[in-house]
């Protein structure tokens, strides 16, 4: 059973870690089936690029900035047995933040580029969110997110989501997990103005939700938002993008809960391969 080092900070035990690995194998195979190439996502994101994406206007409460101790603080701490940082130790900014989602880093790799053909990228990244409440493996401060991102034409972005949705439904069916598909608040648009109104009329984020209310993942239609903000062009215009996201620890939680234990859950994952 998972151990928690701090609120929202989990260590998976051996059985849970096996389930984690087996599930991500399945997610990677879905990514390969969709045509994605793997990359390693960045561990930190520049604040300047996040500003272009309205991140701070939308989600300042989720942000976890990266800072370092001042020279005075490091001098005080260095070489002292049992030295413990205190709130009084000065911090200096690094102008970077921990990622709240894997797709940001994937899309940033294509900034200020004109792509001739569509791109499909996948990565699993450690993500971090400053939440009000943490709840076991269902809601963590630090967790893993596997994403499959498409960048290219409008039609290609929509087709990516159609195929991705089919793959998630097939996976859940094979694992014995019942899913609801529910429209959710889009994470990229402000809560006012024409973009937000369009989002309410035509939702661009659909979550796959387990019977206990756990959101296991989502498909997200970004329209040409990232293309405009990051200067990604396709066929002479801002590129369209979309993504499929899996919250890996949430799948571990749901599989164990569904099948009544880690051993049975692991057998189901291997048996459905």
Residue pairs with C-beta under 8 A, 6 or more apart in sequence:
1 13
1 16
2 10
2 11
2 12
2 13
2 16
2 136
2 137
3 10
3 11
3 13
4 10
4 11
5 11
6 141
7 134
7 141
8 131
8 134
8 139
8 140
8 141
8 142
9 140
9 141
9 142
10 136
10 137
10 140
10 142
10 249
12 20
12 249
12 252
13 262
15 262
15 263
15 266
16 252
16 256
16 262
18 262
18 266
19 252
19 255
19 256
19 262
19 265
19 266
19 269
20 144
20 248
20 249
20 252
22 266
22 269
22 270
22 273
23 246
23 248
23 251
23 252
23 255
23 269
24 124
24 144
24 146
24 248
25 273
26 171
26 269
26 273
27 124
27 146
27 246
27 248
28 38
28 122
28 146
30 148
30 164
30 167
30 168
30 171
30 244
31 38
31 122
31 146
31 148
33 167
34 120
34 148
34 150
34 160
34 163
34 164
34 167
34 244
35 120
36 120
36 121
36 122
36 148
36 149
37 120
37 121
37 122
38 121
38 122
38 123
39 106
39 109
39 121
39 122
39 123
40 123
41 99
41 102
41 105
41 106
41 123
41 124
41 125
42 99
42 105
42 108
42 125
43 98
43 99
43 125
43 126
44 66
44 94
44 96
44 97
44 98
44 99
45 96
45 97
45 98
45 99
45 104
45 105
45 108
46 95
46 96
46 108
47 65
47 95
47 96
47 97
48 95
49 104
49 108
49 111
49 230
50 56
50 97
50 104
52 229
52 230
53 104
53 188
53 225
53 226
53 229
53 230
54 188
54 189
54 190
54 229
55 63
55 100
55 104
56 63
57 190
58 187
58 188
58 189
58 190
58 191
59 100
59 187
61 130
62 100
62 129
62 130
62 131
63 97
63 100
63 130
64 97
64 98
64 128
64 129
64 130
65 93
65 94
65 96
65 97
65 98
66 94
66 96
66 97
66 98
67 91
67 92
67 93
67 94
68 91
68 92
68 94
69 77
69 85
69 89
69 90
69 91
69 92
70 89
70 90
70 91
70 92
72 90
73 85
73 89
73 90
73 91
76 83
76 89
77 83
77 85
77 89
98 127
98 128
99 105
99 125
99 126
99 127
99 128
100 127
100 128
100 129
101 127
101 145
101 147
101 187
101 245
102 123
102 124
102 125
102 127
102 145
102 146
102 147
102 245
103 147
103 149
103 220
103 243
103 245
105 123
105 125
106 121
106 123
106 147
106 149
106 243
107 149
107 151
107 226
107 230
107 232
107 241
108 230
109 121
110 119
110 151
110 230
110 232
110 239
111 230
111 231
111 232
112 230
112 231
112 232
113 231
113 232
113 233
114 232
114 233
114 234
114 236
115 151
115 152
115 232
115 233
115 234
115 239
116 234
117 152
118 150
118 151
118 152
118 153
118 156
118 234
119 149
119 150
119 151
119 152
120 148
120 149
120 150
120 151
120 160
121 148
121 149
121 151
122 146
122 147
122 148
122 149
123 146
123 147
124 144
124 145
124 146
124 147
124 248
125 144
125 145
125 147
126 142
126 143
126 144
127 142
127 143
127 144
127 145
128 141
128 142
128 143
129 140
129 141
129 143
130 141
131 139
131 141
133 139
134 140
134 141
136 253
137 249
137 250
137 252
137 253
138 214
138 250
138 253
140 249
143 247
143 248
143 249
143 250
144 247
144 248
144 249
145 245
145 246
145 247
145 248
146 245
146 246
146 248
147 243
147 244
147 245
147 246
148 160
148 164
148 243
148 244
149 241
149 242
149 243
150 156
150 157
150 160
150 241
150 242
150 243
151 157
151 226
151 227
151 232
151 234
151 239
151 240
151 241
152 234
152 239
152 240
152 241
153 234
153 235
153 239
153 240
154 223
154 224
154 240
156 240
157 221
157 222
157 240
157 241
157 242
158 221
158 242
160 242
160 244
161 219
161 220
161 221
161 242
161 244
164 219
164 244
165 181
165 206
165 219
167 244
168 179
168 208
168 217
168 219
168 244
169 179
172 178
172 179
172 208
172 216
174 272
175 255
175 258
175 268
175 269
175 272
176 258
176 259
176 268
177 210
177 216
177 254
177 255
177 258
178 210
178 211
179 208
179 209
179 210
179 216
180 208
180 209
180 211
181 206
181 207
181 208
181 209
182 206
182 207
182 209
183 203
183 205
183 206
183 207
184 203
184 205
184 206
184 207
184 215
184 218
185 205
186 199
186 203
186 204
186 205
186 220
187 205
187 220
188 220
188 222
188 225
188 226
189 195
189 196
189 199
189 225
190 196
195 225
204 220
204 221
204 222
204 223
205 218
205 219
205 220
205 221
206 218
206 219
207 215
207 217
207 218
208 215
208 216
208 217
208 218
209 215
209 216
210 216
210 250
210 254
210 257
210 258
212 254
212 257
214 250
214 253
214 254
215 247
215 250
216 246
216 247
216 250
216 251
216 254
217 244
217 245
217 246
217 247
217 250
217 251
218 244
218 245
219 242
219 243
219 244
219 245
220 242
220 243
220 244
220 245
221 242
222 240
222 241
222 242
222 243
223 240
224 237
224 238
224 239
224 240
224 241
225 241
226 232
226 239
226 241
227 233
227 234
227 237
227 238
227 239
227 240
227 241
228 238
232 238
232 239
232 241
233 239
234 240
252 265
255 265
255 268
255 269
256 262
256 265
258 265
259 265
259 268
